[in-house]
Amino acid sequence: MKLQLLPAKQGLLWVRLGIRTFWRQPLAMTGQFFLFMGLLSLCSLIPFIGSFIGLALLPMASLGLMAATREAHVGNFPMPHLLWLGLRSGAETRRHMAVLGGLYAVGFCAVLALAALSDGGQFAKLYLFGGSMDLETLMQNDVQSAMWLSTLLYMPLSLLFWHAPALTHWYGVTPLKSLFFSAVACWRNWRAFLVFILGWASVAMSFSLIVTLVAVATDSVDTAKLLLMPMMLLMAAMFFCSIYFSFRDCFVNEEVVA
């Protein structure tokens, strides 16, 4: 396995490939994404430990979405069982995915615990145990500080796990090494990833502009609200499609086999 050093413009290509691949199989990729979201939602219904289980399953589920994207990119129909790819690839891979899942859940909880120092844990409780928070509470300085701090602390965690599930499954890298290689790949290709982030920020702004224009044209805020959620989910599905291409381009090895 060899790390590729990529130009900044590669980040924009990942955005384009993610969008293009999604629209090659829009129904299948939408279904995969909703299975992904449904799995996490079902876990959250389990008392006390449901949120932790959902976090632990996230690396495996993200691997499934990457595998589905790969299938769609080469012209195949991605089947739903790809979401469980990490559980169907042998005992060693299952152990590695379990370790990655546990590390991710612990890391995410640590992020929330540190952010809780700002607001006494209000934001952490909302995320882990659900519930609603009124606008007045959200506008409090300590709660906003917790949200921004958790976002800042989550960035290095996301870099560690960006490529880790794929490295573990397709290249047989052990969990700790996969975290290291993932972070190095993101750091060495920070220009491409910066363009990637800016590209998706532009897409998000475009979606928001469309919703705003619809609200103005129809003179109805309710119509805009109805459009906002499905459009954000659509963008999220396309975003997850683009993650596969960042992995594919950052690492070079023999033919990847699902």
N, C-alpha and C positions, 0 to 999 in steps of 0.2 A: 504494500500500500504506500502510495506516494502523495504528499500534499501538493496541490497545485496553487501557485500564486496567480491570482486573476486580476485583470484590469477593472477599474471602477465601473465601466459600462456594463460589465457582466451582471451587476445587480439589477439593472433595468431589464436585461434579457430574462432574468428569473421571473420578474413580474409579468412580462409579456407571455412567457411560456406557461405560467400558472393559469392565467386567464384563458389562453388559447386551449390548453389541455382540458380545463373545466368544460368549455363549450363544445369539445369533441364528444363528451359523454355527460351532458348536463344532468339528466335524470339519475344516472348511476352515481355520479359524484355528489349530487345533492343528497341522494339516499345514504351514501357512505357517511357524509357529514352529519346527517340527522341521527344515524345509528351511533356515531361518536358522541354527539350531544346527549342522546337518550341514555346511553350507558352511564355517563357521568351524572345525569339527573336521577336515574334509578338508584345509584349508589348513595346520593345525598339523602334519600328517603330512609336509609338505615340509621336507626338511632345511635347517637354518640360517635360511632366510628365511620359512618357513611362517607363523610367528606374526606377523611384520611384515605379510605379505600379508593375513592374516586381519583384523588391525587396520585395514588400509587399506580393506578391503571393508565394514567395519562401517557407515559412513554410508550407503552404497548399500543395504545389506540392511535397515537401519532405515527407510529411505524406502519400500522394498517393503512392509514390515509396516504402515506408515502408510497406504499406498495400499490394501492389503487390508482394513484396518479401515474405510476410507472406503466401500469397496464393500459390505462387510457391513452398515454402518450404514444405507445407503440401500436395503437389501433384496436386493442382488445377491450372487451366489456369487463370492467372490474366487478367481480362477484362480491357479495356481502361478507363472505367468510374471510376475506382478506383482512378485515378489521381484527381478527383473532390470530393473525399470522404469527405473532410472537409466542403463542401458546401451542402452535402446531409444528414447531421446528426442532423437536428433540428436547430431551431433558436438560442438557447443558444450556441451551438457549433460553429455556423457560427459567432456569435458575438465574441466569444473567439478567433477564428482563425483570424478574422479581427483585433483584438487588437494585437495579436502576430505579424501579418504581418506589421502593422503600426509601432510597436516597433522595429522590425527588420530593416525596411527601414530607420527609423530615426537613429538607432544605426549605420548602415552601412554608412549612409551619414556623421555621426559624425566622423567615422573613416577616411573617405576620406578628410573631412575638416581639421582634425588634420594633416594628412599626407601632405595636400596642403601647410602647413607652410614651408615645405622643398623645394618645387619646384615651388611655385607660382600657384599651381593648374593644372599643365600640365597633370599629371597622372590622377587626378580626372575627368578632362574634357574628357579625352580619354575613361575612363571607363563608365561615365554616358551618354555621348553624342555620343560615337563612333568616327570613323575616323581612321586615320593611323598615326603612328609615326615612323620616320626613325631611322635607327640603330644609327646614330650619336647622335640623341636626347636621345635615350634610354641609351646610354653609359655615358651621363652626370651625374656627381656625385650627383647633387640635385635630378634628376629624380630617380636615383637608390635608393637614401636615402628615397624618398617618397614611393617607392615600398616596401622596406624593413620595413619601419615604419608602413605602412598600413597592411602588413602581421602580424607584431607583435601585433598591436592593434586589429586585427580581431580575434586573438586567444581567448581572453576572451569572445568576442561576440559569437563565435561559440560554446563555452562551455555552454553559457546561453541557446542557442536555439537547442542544440544537441538532447535533449529528449523532449523539451517543446511541440512541436505539438502533439507528441504521448501521452504524459501525459494528455494534454488537451482533446484530442479526446477519448482515450480509458479508462482513469481513471477519467475523469470529473474534473480535477484539474484546478483551475482558472489560467489565464495567468501569473500573477505575481508570484504565487506560483510555477507554472510549471517551470518558469525561475530559481527560487531559487533551486528547487529540481534537476533540470538538472545540474546546476553548482556544487551542492554538490555531486551528483553521479559521475560526471567526476573527481572531486577533490579527493574524497575518494577512487576512483578506478584508480588513476593516473598511477599506474604501468601497469595495463592492457591496458590503453589507450596509454601509451608510446610504449608498445610492438605492439599494433595495428598500430600506426603511422609508426614505424620502419618496420613492416611487409609490409605495403603498399609501403613504400619507396623502399624496396627490390624488390617488384613486378615491380614498375616503372623502376628501374634500369635494371631488366631482360628484360623488353620490349625494353628499349633503346639499350641494348646489341644486341637483335635480329635484330633491325633495322640497327645497325652498321655492323653486320655480313653480312646482306643482301647487304648493300652498298658495302662492300669489295668484296663479292663474285660476284656481278654483275658489279662491277666497275662503278656504276651509283649512283650519289647523288640524281638524280631525282626520282629514284625508291624508295630510302629510304624516301624521302619527301612524296611520295604518300602513303607509309605505315604508316608513323608516326601518322598522324591525326586520321585515323580509329582505330589504336591500342590504342591511348590515350583515345579516346571516349569509346572504349570497356572497358578499365581499369576503367574509371570513372563510367560506368554503374555498374560494379562489386563492386566498392567501395560503391556506394549508396546502393546496396543490403546488404552489411555488416553492415550498420548502424542499421538496424532493430534488429540484433542479440545483439548489445550492449545495446539497450533499453530493449529487452526481458530479458536479464540476470541481468541487474542492478536493476530491480524492480520486486517484487513478489506481486501478488494479485490474485483474482479469475480469471477464464478463460477470456482471452481477446477476445472480440467479435467485429468483424468489422461491 
